Amino acid sequence: MIDFLKQNQVTPIIFVPHFLFEKRDLKKCFERPFKSAVASCDLEEDVRTKIDDGFAPLLESLAKTHPDVRVFDQNELFCRSGKCSPLLNGMPIYRDDASHYTEYASSEVAKQFVEWAKVHMPGILAEER
């Protein structure tokens, strides 16, 4: 697949899967009218470690055959100080129990990606006018 993309002038960028917030009631993680948030919905950062460890064999294999493929880790936005949070700036990052991003989280990931691209792949960014 990567060969096909490169042959068609597409620059492949692999996104590390984001952590999932499974088996918890997301509504309890943030304050709402007449409802308080639970003490903490943060997950230990080992949830991120498990993703990284599970994804490592694929990345190692790709590095052997396609060393120029870049990897973007969206979890850097949500996992800090040893915790992964389903909230960012007090806003929920998931819109449902299937761990789909909210519009706010999608926008923040996009901003993070632009900053990443400025450093790692500046050629893919459109020139500012």
Wavefront OBJ file of the C-alpha trace (Angstrom):
o trace
v 0.000 0.000 0.000
v 2.753 2.444 0.860
v 4.472 1.712 -2.446
v 1.206 2.444 -4.238
v 0.815 5.756 -2.402
v 4.379 6.820 -3.118
v 4.048 5.856 -6.799
v 1.063 8.210 -6.941
v 2.937 11.105 -5.318
v 1.170 10.701 -1.967
v 3.259 11.194 1.151
v 2.196 8.554 3.668
v 1.942 9.631 7.294
v 1.036 7.039 9.890
v -1.148 8.250 12.770
v -0.625 6.375 16.026
v -4.092 5.251 17.179
v -5.555 7.394 19.924
v -6.280 5.895 23.289
v -9.795 4.663 23.901
v -11.928 5.485 26.872
v -13.753 2.212 27.219
v -16.255 1.029 29.787
v -16.715 4.374 31.496
v -19.577 6.806 31.448
v -18.114 9.850 29.704
v -20.895 12.070 31.008
v -19.478 11.677 34.506
v -16.117 13.102 33.458
v -17.155 16.717 33.047
v -19.464 19.079 34.826
v -22.898 19.715 33.383
v -25.829 21.706 34.658
v -26.971 20.112 37.900
v -24.236 17.435 37.718
v -20.743 17.454 39.165
v -17.818 15.654 37.615
v -16.400 12.578 39.305
v -13.061 13.052 41.041
v -10.990 12.056 38.003
v -11.507 10.256 34.749
v -7.830 10.306 33.869
v -6.288 7.025 32.805
v -2.789 5.953 33.711
v -0.349 6.544 30.880
v 0.134 2.783 30.576
v -2.877 2.931 28.234
v -0.608 4.894 25.880
v 2.288 2.525 26.492
v 0.096 -0.418 25.472
v -0.810 1.349 22.226
v 2.835 2.172 21.521
v 3.960 -1.377 22.309
v 1.238 -2.877 20.127
v 2.005 -0.499 17.266
v 5.813 -0.895 17.488
v 6.101 -4.063 15.357
v 4.300 -2.370 12.469
v 6.493 0.726 12.734
v 9.662 -1.369 12.947
v 8.630 -3.320 9.861
v 7.819 -0.128 7.979
v 11.134 1.437 9.003
v 12.978 -1.433 7.304
v 11.159 -1.129 3.992
v 10.153 2.542 4.042
v 12.488 4.522 6.317
v 11.092 7.826 5.043
v 7.555 7.194 6.338
v 6.685 9.624 9.141
v 4.653 8.907 12.267
v 2.346 11.373 14.018
v 1.374 10.616 17.615
v -1.908 12.324 18.434
v -1.769 11.017 22.015
v 0.832 13.651 22.866
v -2.029 16.122 23.064
v -4.030 14.134 25.595
v -1.382 12.259 27.584
v 0.778 14.387 29.862
v 2.373 14.079 33.269
v 1.811 10.337 33.409
v -1.942 10.510 32.726
v -4.195 10.365 29.682
v -7.274 12.514 30.032
v -10.635 12.377 28.249
v -10.763 16.155 28.812
v -8.727 18.879 27.148
v -8.926 22.358 28.600
v -12.015 21.225 30.491
v -13.743 20.082 27.301
v -14.531 16.447 26.510
v -12.456 14.919 23.738
v -14.925 12.123 22.949
v -18.468 12.625 21.724
v -19.668 9.096 22.349
v -18.870 5.772 23.967
v -17.116 4.624 20.775
v -14.328 7.169 21.444
v -15.035 9.360 18.411
v -13.502 12.810 18.808
v -15.639 15.848 19.481
v -15.413 18.738 17.053
v -13.238 20.558 19.603
v -10.802 17.635 19.974
v -10.621 17.187 16.187
v -9.750 20.848 15.801
v -7.055 20.611 18.481
v -5.546 17.479 16.896
v -5.504 19.284 13.548
v -3.638 22.223 15.121
v -1.161 19.818 16.694
v -0.699 18.090 13.334
v 0.068 21.403 11.603
v 2.730 22.176 14.222
v 4.162 18.665 13.800
v 4.178 19.032 10.015
v 6.042 22.357 10.209
v 8.937 20.472 11.769
v 8.723 17.011 10.196
v 7.199 17.633 6.750
v 7.075 21.341 5.932
v 6.599 20.601 2.229
v 3.062 19.319 2.737
v 1.762 22.576 4.173
v 0.154 25.113 1.880
v 1.994 28.389 1.831
v 0.340 31.112 3.862
v -0.992 33.993 1.825
l 1 2 3 4 5 6 7 8 9 10 11 12 13 14 15 16 17 18 19 20 21 22 23 24 25 26 27 28 29 30 31 32 33 34 35 36 37 38 39 40 41 42 43 44 45 46 47 48 49 50 51 52 53 54 55 56 57 58 59 60 61 62 63 64 65 66 67 68 69 70 71 72 73 74 75 76 77 78 79 80 81 82 83 84 85 86 87 88 89 90 91 92 93 94 95 96 97 98 99 100 101 102 103 104 105 106 107 108 109 110 111 112 113 114 115 116 117 118 119 120 121 122 123 124 125 126 127 128 129
